[in-house]
Amino acid sequence: MSEPDEGLYITFEDFMRVDIRLGTVVDAKPFPEARKPALKLWIDFGEKVGIKKTSAQITAHYQPDQLIGRQVAAVVNFPPRQIGPFMSEVLTLGFADDKGGIVLLKADQTLQNGARLF
């Protein structure tokens, strides 16, 4: 295994600036207007952050009805980004499988909405 390029290192303070929270999907809909296949998600991050919406390119493994009630992790402190006619407010996190399909990141236990990654 090779060492990361020295220019890729970040400080712990850099990491702490990225606010990654756990939330529960409360609504999910197809997003046919997106250039790449995607779903629109509404995620409840608890009282402090609230419900935020996002566009996620996760159609290889997920249908909207499979996502309601599922907890997902997302970066909640990026600025909103316009995705076609939809304003995405958070970045939902996942890993690419060997075909490029995204598999959502999740906690191995149910936690309170808004729990922060440390």
Residue pairs with C-beta under 8 A, 6 or more apart in sequence:
17 77
18 75
18 77
19 75
19 76
19 77
19 116
20 73
20 74
20 75
20 76
20 93
20 116
20 117
21 45
21 46
21 49
21 73
21 74
21 76
21 114
21 115
21 116
21 117
22 45
22 71
22 72
22 73
22 107
22 111
22 112
22 113
22 114
22 115
22 116
22 117
23 43
23 44
23 45
23 46
23 49
23 52
23 71
23 72
23 73
23 74
23 113
23 114
24 43
24 44
24 69
24 70
24 71
24 72
24 113
25 41
25 42
25 43
25 44
25 67
25 68
25 69
25 70
25 71
25 72
26 42
26 43
26 44
26 51
26 68
27 41
27 42
27 68
28 39
28 40
28 41
28 42
28 64
28 65
28 67
28 68
29 39
29 40
29 64
30 39
30 40
30 64
31 38
31 39
31 40
31 55
31 83
31 84
31 86
33 84
33 85
33 86
34 55
34 57
34 83
34 84
34 86
35 84
36 57
37 57
37 59
37 60
38 55
38 56
38 57
38 58
38 59
38 83
39 55
39 56
39 58
39 59
39 62
39 64
39 67
40 53
40 54
40 55
40 86
41 53
41 54
41 55
41 56
41 67
41 72
41 92
42 51
42 52
42 53
43 51
43 52
43 53
43 54
43 72
43 74
43 90
43 92
44 50
44 51
44 113
45 51
45 52
45 74
45 76
45 90
45 113
45 114
46 112
46 113
46 114
47 114
48 114
49 76
49 114
52 74
52 76
52 89
52 90
53 86
53 87
53 88
53 89
53 90
54 74
54 88
54 89
54 90
54 91
54 92
55 83
55 86
55 88
56 92
56 94
56 102
57 102
58 92
58 94
58 101
58 102
58 104
60 97
60 99
60 100
60 101
60 102
61 97
61 101
61 102
61 103
61 104
62 104
70 104
70 106
71 106
71 107
71 110
71 111
71 113
72 92
72 93
72 104
72 105
72 106
73 92
73 93
73 104
73 105
73 106
73 107
73 117
74 90
74 91
74 92
74 93
75 90
75 91
75 93
76 89
76 90
78 90
78 91
80 87
80 88
80 89
81 87
81 88
82 88
92 104
93 104
93 105
94 102
94 103
94 104
94 105
95 102
95 103
95 105
96 102
96 103
97 103
107 115
